[in-house]
Amino acid sequence: MLDGFLTTDDLRALTGYDRAGDVERCLTKQGVRFFLGKEGPWTTRELINAAGGLTPAGNDETYGGSIL
């Protein structure tokens, strides 16, 4: 696993599925955004956290409509 990146092999281990298509379906069902590479899907920790409703630390800025 490269700094924050999850490869297809990482995702296979995490989901328990062997086939790339099954991994894709699992990620889609869980709301995880992913990208398709030669070996299959890959994603980042940030995208997995976002699917779980978590935001990066220090990213609690909210803006109102007044900034428009």
DOSEPA-987925 format. One record per residue: x, y, z of N, C-alpha, C, CB in turn; residue in three letters. Coordinates in Angstrom, 1 decimal. Atoms other than C-alpha are relative to their C-alpha. Glycine has a CB too. Layout:
N
+--------+--------+--------+--------+--------+--------+--------+--------+--------+--------+--------+--------+--------+
!     nx !     ny !     nz !    cax !    cay !    caz !     cx !     cy !     cz !    cbx !    cby !    cbz ! residu !
+--------+--------+--------+--------+--------+--------+--------+--------+--------+--------+--------+--------+--------+
!      X !      Y !      Z !      X !      Y !      Z !      X !      Y !      Z !      X !      Y !      Z !    ala !
...
+--------+--------+--------+--------+--------+--------+--------+--------+--------+--------+--------+--------+--------+
***
This chain:
68
+--------+--------+--------+--------+--------+--------+--------+--------+--------+--------+--------+--------+--------+
!     nx !     ny !     nz !    cax !    cay !    caz !     cx !     cy !     cz !    cbx !    cby !    cbz ! residu !
+--------+--------+--------+--------+--------+--------+--------+--------+--------+--------+--------+--------+--------+
!    0.8 !   -1.2 !    0.0 !    0.0 !    0.0 !    0.0 !    0.9 !    1.2 !    0.0 !   -1.0 !    0.0 !    1.2 !    met !
!   -0.7 !   -1.3 !    0.1 !    1.5 !    3.3 !   -1.1 !   -0.7 !    1.0 !    0.8 !    0.2 !    0.5 !   -1.5 !    leu !
!    0.6 !   -1.0 !   -0.8 !    0.9 !    6.3 !    1.1 !   -1.4 !    0.4 !   -0.4 !    0.8 !    1.2 !   -0.1 !    asp !
!    1.4 !   -0.4 !    0.2 !   -2.9 !    6.4 !    1.1 !   -0.7 !   -0.7 !   -1.2 !   -0.1 !    1.4 !   -0.1 !    gly !
!    0.6 !    0.7 !    1.2 !   -3.4 !    4.4 !   -2.1 !   -0.3 !   -1.4 !    0.3 !    0.9 !    0.1 !   -1.2 !    phe !
!    0.3 !    1.4 !   -0.2 !   -5.1 !    1.0 !   -2.0 !   -0.1 !   -0.6 !   -1.4 !   -1.4 !   -0.1 !    0.8 !    leu !
!   -0.1 !    0.7 !    1.3 !   -4.3 !   -1.3 !   -5.0 !   -1.1 !   -1.0 !    0.0 !    1.3 !   -0.6 !   -0.2 !    thr !
!    1.0 !    1.1 !    0.2 !   -6.6 !   -4.0 !   -6.4 !    0.3 !   -1.1 !    1.0 !    0.0 !   -0.5 !   -1.4 !    thr !
!   -0.3 !    1.0 !   -0.9 !   -4.7 !   -6.5 !   -4.3 !   -0.3 !    0.4 !    1.5 !    1.5 !   -0.4 !   -0.1 !    asp !
!    0.4 !   -0.5 !   -1.4 !   -5.2 !   -4.4 !   -1.1 !   -1.5 !   -0.1 !    0.1 !    0.4 !    1.4 !    0.2 !    asp !
!    1.4 !    0.1 !   -0.1 !   -8.9 !   -4.2 !   -1.9 !   -0.5 !   -1.4 !    0.0 !   -0.6 !    0.8 !   -1.2 !    leu !
!    0.3 !    1.4 !   -0.1 !   -9.1 !   -7.9 !   -2.5 !    0.1 !   -0.5 !    1.4 !    0.8 !   -0.9 !   -1.0 !    arg !
!   -0.2 !    0.5 !   -1.4 !   -7.7 !   -8.6 !    0.9 !   -1.0 !    0.7 !    1.0 !    1.4 !    0.4 !    0.5 !    ala !
!    0.9 !   -0.7 !   -0.8 !  -10.0 !   -6.0 !    2.5 !   -1.4 !   -0.5 !   -0.1 !    0.1 !    1.5 !   -0.2 !    leu !
!    1.4 !    0.4 !    0.3 !  -13.2 !   -7.1 !    0.8 !   -0.2 !   -1.5 !    0.1 !   -0.4 !    0.4 !   -1.3 !    thr !
!    0.1 !    1.5 !    0.0 !  -12.5 !  -10.9 !    0.7 !   -0.4 !   -0.5 !   -1.3 !   -1.0 !   -0.4 !    1.1 !    gly !
!    0.3 !    0.5 !    1.4 !  -13.3 !  -11.1 !   -3.0 !    1.2 !   -0.1 !   -0.8 !   -1.0 !    1.0 !   -0.7 !    tyr !
!   -1.2 !    0.3 !    0.8 !  -10.9 !  -12.5 !   -5.5 !   -0.1 !    0.7 !   -1.4 !    0.1 !   -1.5 !   -0.2 !    asp !
!    0.2 !   -0.6 !    1.4 !  -12.4 !  -11.2 !   -8.8 !   -0.1 !    1.5 !    0.1 !   -1.2 !   -0.6 !   -0.7 !    arg !
!    0.0 !   -1.5 !    0.0 !  -11.9 !   -7.5 !   -9.7 !   -1.5 !    0.5 !   -0.1 !    0.8 !    0.5 !   -1.2 !    ala !
!    1.4 !   -0.4 !    0.1 !  -15.6 !   -7.3 !  -10.7 !   -0.7 !   -0.1 !    1.3 !   -0.7 !   -0.9 !   -1.1 !    gly !
!    0.6 !    0.1 !   -1.3 !  -16.7 !   -8.5 !   -7.3 !    0.4 !    1.1 !    0.9 !    0.3 !   -1.4 !    0.6 !    asp !
!   -0.6 !   -1.1 !   -0.8 !  -14.4 !   -5.9 !   -5.7 !   -0.7 !    1.3 !   -0.4 !    1.5 !    0.1 !   -0.1 !    val !
!    0.6 !   -1.2 !    0.5 !  -15.9 !   -3.2 !   -7.9 !   -1.5 !    0.1 !    0.5 !    0.0 !    0.0 !   -1.5 !    glu !
!    1.4 !    0.0 !   -0.5 !  -19.5 !   -4.2 !   -6.9 !   -0.1 !    0.3 !    1.4 !   -0.7 !   -1.4 !   -0.3 !    arg !
!    0.0 !   -0.3 !   -1.4 !  -18.6 !   -4.2 !   -3.3 !    0.3 !    1.5 !    0.3 !    1.1 !   -0.9 !    0.7 !    cys !
!   -0.4 !   -1.5 !   -0.2 !  -17.0 !   -0.7 !   -3.5 !   -1.2 !    0.8 !   -0.3 !    1.2 !    0.4 !   -0.8 !    leu !
!    1.1 !   -0.8 !    0.5 !  -20.0 !    0.6 !   -5.4 !   -1.1 !   -0.1 !    1.0 !   -0.5 !   -0.5 !   -1.4 !    thr !
!    1.1 !    0.2 !   -1.0 !  -22.5 !   -0.9 !   -2.9 !    0.3 !    0.8 !    1.3 !   -0.1 !   -1.5 !    0.3 !    lys !
!   -0.3 !   -0.7 !   -1.3 !  -20.6 !    0.8 !    0.0 !    0.2 !    1.5 !   -0.3 !    1.3 !   -0.6 !    0.5 !    gln !
!   -0.1 !   -1.4 !    0.3 !  -20.4 !    4.1 !   -1.8 !    1.4 !    0.6 !   -0.1 !   -0.8 !    0.8 !    1.0 !    gly !
!   -1.4 !   -0.4 !    0.1 !  -16.7 !    4.1 !   -2.2 !    0.3 !    0.4 !   -1.5 !    1.0 !   -1.1 !    0.5 !    val !
!   -0.4 !   -0.4 !    1.3 !  -15.4 !    6.1 !   -5.2 !    1.3 !   -0.7 !   -0.3 !    0.1 !    1.5 !   -0.2 !    arg !
!   -1.2 !    0.7 !    0.4 !  -12.7 !    4.2 !   -7.2 !    0.3 !    0.3 !   -1.4 !   -0.2 !   -1.5 !    0.3 !    phe !
!   -0.5 !   -0.2 !    1.4 !  -10.7 !    4.3 !  -10.4 !    0.3 !   -1.4 !   -0.5 !    1.2 !    0.9 !    0.0 !    phe !
!   -0.3 !    1.2 !    0.6 !  -10.2 !    1.5 !  -12.8 !    1.4 !    0.0 !   -0.7 !   -1.0 !   -0.4 !   -1.1 !    leu !
!   -1.3 !    0.2 !    0.5 !   -6.6 !    0.4 !  -13.6 !    0.1 !   -1.2 !   -0.8 !    1.1 !    0.1 !    1.1 !    gly !
!   -0.2 !    1.2 !    0.8 !   -5.1 !   -2.4 !  -15.7 !   -0.3 !   -1.2 !    0.8 !    1.4 !   -0.1 !   -0.5 !    lys !
!    0.2 !    1.2 !   -0.8 !   -5.3 !   -4.8 !  -12.8 !   -1.4 !    0.0 !    0.7 !    1.0 !    0.0 !    1.1 !    glu !
!    1.3 !   -0.1 !   -0.6 !   -8.7 !   -3.6 !  -11.6 !   -0.2 !    1.3 !    0.8 !   -0.3 !   -1.2 !    1.0 !    gly !
!    0.3 !   -1.3 !   -0.7 !  -10.1 !   -1.0 !   -9.2 !    1.1 !    0.4 !    1.0 !   -1.3 !   -0.1 !    0.7 !    pro !
!   -0.8 !   -0.5 !   -1.1 !   -8.0 !    1.1 !   -6.9 !   -0.6 !    1.3 !    0.5 !    1.5 !    0.3 !   -0.6 !    trp !
!    0.6 !   -1.1 !   -0.7 !   -8.9 !    3.9 !   -4.5 !    1.0 !    0.6 !    1.0 !   -1.3 !   -0.4 !    0.7 !    thr !
!   -0.8 !   -0.6 !   -1.0 !   -7.5 !    6.0 !   -1.7 !   -0.6 !   -0.1 !    1.4 !    0.3 !    1.5 !   -0.3 !    thr !
!    0.5 !    0.0 !   -1.4 !   -7.9 !    6.0 !    2.1 !   -1.0 !    1.2 !    0.1 !    1.1 !    0.1 !    1.0 !    arg !
!    0.9 !   -1.2 !   -0.1 !   -9.5 !    9.5 !    1.8 !   -1.4 !   -0.3 !   -0.6 !    0.6 !    1.2 !   -0.7 !    glu !
!    1.3 !    0.3 !    0.6 !  -12.2 !    8.2 !   -0.6 !   -0.8 !   -1.1 !    0.8 !    0.2 !   -0.6 !   -1.4 !    leu !
!    0.7 !    0.9 !   -0.8 !  -13.0 !    5.3 !    1.7 !   -0.5 !    0.7 !    1.3 !    1.0 !   -1.2 !    0.5 !    ile !
!    0.5 !   -0.8 !   -1.2 !  -13.2 !    7.7 !    4.7 !   -1.2 !    0.8 !   -0.4 !    1.1 !    0.8 !    0.5 !    asn !
!    1.1 !   -0.9 !    0.4 !  -15.5 !   10.0 !    2.7 !   -1.3 !   -0.8 !   -0.1 !    0.4 !    0.6 !   -1.4 !    ala !
!    1.2 !    0.8 !    0.1 !  -17.8 !    7.1 !    2.0 !   -0.6 !   -0.4 !    1.3 !    0.3 !   -1.3 !   -0.8 !    ala !
!    0.5 !    0.2 !   -1.4 !  -18.0 !    6.5 !    5.7 !   -0.4 !    1.2 !    0.7 !    1.1 !   -0.7 !    0.8 !    gly !
!    0.5 !   -1.2 !   -0.6 !  -18.8 !   10.1 !    6.4 !    1.1 !    0.7 !    0.8 !   -1.1 !   -0.2 !    0.9 !    gly !
!   -1.1 !   -0.7 !   -0.8 !  -15.4 !   11.1 !    7.8 !    0.7 !    1.0 !   -0.9 !    1.1 !   -1.1 !    0.4 !    leu !
!   -0.7 !   -1.0 !    0.8 !  -13.6 !   14.2 !    6.7 !    1.4 !    0.2 !    0.5 !   -0.7 !    1.4 !    0.2 !    thr !
!   -1.4 !   -0.2 !   -0.4 !   -9.9 !   15.0 !    6.8 !    0.1 !    1.0 !    1.2 !    0.9 !    0.5 !   -1.1 !    pro !
!   -0.2 !   -0.9 !   -1.1 !   -8.6 !   16.6 !   10.0 !    0.3 !    1.4 !   -0.5 !    1.1 !   -0.5 !    1.0 !    ala !
!   -0.2 !   -1.4 !    0.4 !   -8.6 !   20.4 !    9.8 !   -0.8 !    0.5 !   -1.1 !    1.5 !    0.1 !   -0.3 !    gly !
!    0.8 !   -0.4 !    1.2 !  -11.1 !   20.5 !    7.0 !   -1.5 !    0.2 !    0.5 !    0.0 !   -1.1 !   -1.1 !    asn !
!    1.3 !   -0.3 !   -0.6 !  -14.0 !   21.8 !    9.1 !   -0.6 !    1.4 !   -0.4 !    0.0 !   -0.1 !    1.5 !    asp !
!    0.5 !   -1.4 !    0.5 !  -14.5 !   25.1 !    7.1 !   -1.3 !   -0.2 !   -0.7 !    1.1 !    0.6 !   -1.0 !    glu !
!    1.3 !   -0.1 !    0.6 !  -18.0 !   25.8 !    6.2 !   -0.3 !    1.4 !   -0.5 !   -1.1 !   -0.5 !    0.9 !    thr !
!    0.3 !   -1.3 !    0.6 !  -19.1 !   28.7 !    4.0 !   -1.5 !    0.2 !   -0.2 !    0.8 !    0.2 !   -1.3 !    tyr !
!    1.4 !   -0.3 !    0.2 !  -22.5 !   30.3 !    3.9 !   -0.1 !    0.6 !   -1.4 !   -0.5 !    1.0 !    1.0 !    gly !
!    0.3 !   -0.6 !    1.3 !  -24.2 !   31.7 !    0.8 !    0.5 !    1.4 !   -0.2 !   -1.4 !   -0.1 !   -0.2 !    gly !
!   -0.4 !   -1.4 !    0.0 !  -22.9 !   35.2 !    1.7 !    1.4 !    0.1 !   -0.8 !    0.2 !    0.5 !    1.3 !    ser !
!   -1.3 !   -0.2 !    0.7 !  -19.5 !   34.5 !    0.0 !   -0.2 !    0.0 !   -1.5 !    0.9 !   -1.2 !    0.3 !    ile !
!    0.2 !    0.0 !    1.4 !  -21.1 !   34.3 !   -3.4 !   -0.1 !    1.4 !   -0.5 !   -1.3 !   -0.7 !   -0.4 !    leu !
+--------+--------+--------+--------+--------+--------+--------+--------+--------+--------+--------+--------+--------+
***
